[in-house]
Amino acid sequence: MSLASFRYGSDYLSIGRVQTPTLRLVVDRELERRAFVPVPYWEIKAELEAGSGERFTVDHANGRFAPSPKPARRSPAPRPTPPRSRPMQRRRAPWRRPAPFQHDGPDERRFGRRA
């Protein structure tokens, strides 16, 4: 606070050559902080051991990974509908008298020849 701010009270705003850029930095930082939306992420790290027994930690080359979004819950796939079938129509053939039994050989003489 400067001496001028004590003289004029709380309504007085001091603007100096150092205060102006500093105030700009503070305001920008506050706007960034308010606009920040946290996003979950994964980091892949591994602790390895060399053949000589030396242990070391490695990170994945891409750094952070955004988790894959959960797929939306879908309703199960509809079952294929079987083709509509019609009941078979029974056709009744007109009744026919069966053909007579054909006789061969010696029985033909006994029953006689039928035409």
C-alpha positions in Angstrom: 0.0 0.0 0.0 1.2 3.4 -0.8 0.9 6.6 1.2 -1.7 7.9 -1.2 -4.1 5.0 -0.5 -4.0 5.9 3.2 -4.8 9.5 2.5 -7.7 8.9 0.1 -9.2 5.8 1.8 -10.3 2.5 0.3 -11.8 4.1 -2.8 -8.3 5.1 -4.0 -6.7 2.6 -6.4 -3.0 2.8 -6.8 -1.7 2.1 -10.3 2.1 2.0 -10.7 4.5 0.8 -13.3 5.1 -2.5 -11.4 1.6 -3.0 -10.0 -0.2 -2.9 -13.4 1.5 -5.9 -15.0 1.5 -7.8 -11.7 -2.3 -7.2 -11.4 -2.7 -8.5 -14.9 -0.8 -11.7 -14.1 -2.9 -12.2 -10.9 -6.2 -11.6 -12.8 -5.2 -14.0 -15.7 -4.2 -16.7 -13.2 -7.5 -16.3 -11.4 -9.5 -16.6 -14.7 -7.5 -19.8 -15.5 -8.2 -21.2 -12.1 -12.0 -20.6 -12.4 -12.1 -22.0 -16.0 -10.2 -25.2 -15.0 -12.2 -28.4 -15.3 -10.5 -31.5 -13.8 -10.2 -34.5 -16.2 -9.3 -37.9 -15.0 -6.2 -39.5 -16.5 -4.0 -42.6 -16.3 -0.2 -42.8 -16.1 1.7 -45.9 -16.9 4.8 -46.5 -14.9 6.8 -49.7 -14.5 9.5 -50.7 -12.1 12.0 -52.9 -13.9 15.0 -54.9 -12.9 18.0 -55.4 -15.2 19.9 -58.7 -15.5 22.6 -57.2 -13.2 20.1 -56.6 -10.4 19.8 -52.9 -11.0 16.3 -51.6 -10.5 14.8 -48.6 -12.3 11.5 -46.9 -13.0 10.2 -46.1 -16.5 7.3 -44.0 -17.7 5.3 -44.6 -20.9 6.5 -42.5 -23.8 3.1 -40.8 -24.3 2.8 -39.7 -20.7 -0.9 -39.4 -19.6 -3.8 -41.3 -21.1 -7.4 -40.2 -20.9 -9.6 -43.1 -19.8 -11.7 -44.5 -22.5 -15.3 -43.4 -22.1 -17.7 -46.1 -20.9 -19.9 -47.2 -23.7 -23.5 -46.0 -23.4 -25.7 -48.8 -22.1 -27.4 -50.2 -25.1 -30.5 -52.3 -25.2 -29.8 -55.8 -26.3 -29.9 -56.4 -30.1 -33.3 -57.3 -31.3 -33.7 -60.9 -32.1 -34.3 -61.6 -35.8 -37.9 -62.4 -36.4 -38.5 -65.7 -38.1 -40.4 -65.5 -41.4 -44.1 -65.8 -41.0 -45.2 -69.2 -42.0 -48.7 -70.1 -43.1 -50.3 -73.4 -42.1 -50.1 -75.9 -44.9 -53.3 -76.5 -46.6 -54.1 -80.1 -46.9 -55.4 -81.0 -50.3 -57.5 -84.1 -50.4 -57.2 -85.9 -53.6 -60.5 -87.4 -54.9 -60.8 -91.0 -53.8 -59.8 -93.4 -56.5 -60.3 -97.0 -56.6 -56.9 -98.7 -56.5 -55.7 -100.5 -59.6 -56.2 -104.3 -59.5 -53.4 -106.5 -58.4 -51.4 -107.8 -61.4 -51.2 -111.6 -61.5 -48.3 -113.4 -63.0 -47.7 -117.0 -63.7 -49.8 -119.8 -62.3 -52.0 -117.6 -60.1 -53.3 -115.9 -63.3 -55.0 -119.1 -64.4 -56.6 -119.6 -61.0 -58.0 -116.1 -60.8 -58.7 -115.6 -64.4 -57.6 -112.9 -66.6 -58.9 -109.4 -65.7 -58.7 -106.5 -68.0 
